[in-house]
C-alpha cells in the first residue's frame, strides 16, 4: 500500500457517489475551483481522467499554477497532443505544459484499470521522490 489519500473531484453528481468511491473524500466543485481550494503542494498529485475537456482542462490549468509534484492526464498520445494544443491556445506556455505527464503514468504497457492505476501511482511516487530530493 502506498501512503496516498485520494480526493475525487467531479461536479457531475451521477459519477461522484460514495457507492463508486467508498471511503474516499468526494468534492463536487468544478475542478479548477476544487484544485485551488485544496492548495496542492510538493506532496500533492493532480490527475485528470474524466476525458471531458470542460472538466479536465480547467483542472490542469489550475494545477499548473501550483507546486504540485505530479500533474498527470489520462488519455491517448493523440488526445494528449490535442490537449496541449488547447492549453497553448488558453495561454499556457511550453515550460508549464512540460509539467503534465501525458499520457499519465510510467509506460509499462498497462492494460485495464488496475494496471493503469498502478502505472499512474508509479508516476506519482517517482515525482514525489524527485520533489523530495
C-alpha positions, 0 to 999 in steps of 0.5 A: 500500500502506498501512503496516498489519500485520494480526493475525487473531484467531479461536479457531475453528481451521477459519477461522484457517489460514495457507492463508486468511491467508498471511503474516499473524500468526494468534492463536487466543485468544478475542478479548477475551483476544487484544485485551488481550494485544496492548495496542492503542494510538493506532496500533492498529485493532480490527475485528470481522467474524466476525458471531458475537456470542460472538466479536465482542462480547467483542472490542469490549468489550475494545477499548473499554477501550483507546486504540485509534484505530479500533474498527470492526464489520462488519455491517448498520445493523440488526445494528449497532443490535442490537449496541449494544443488547447492549453497553448491556445488558453495561454499556457506556455511550453515550460508549464505544459512540460509539467503534465505527464501525458499520457499519465503514468510510467509506460509499462504497457498497462492494460485495464484499470488496475494496471493503469492505476498502478502505472499512474501511482508509479508516476506519482511516487517517482515525482514525489521522490524527485520533489523530495530530493 
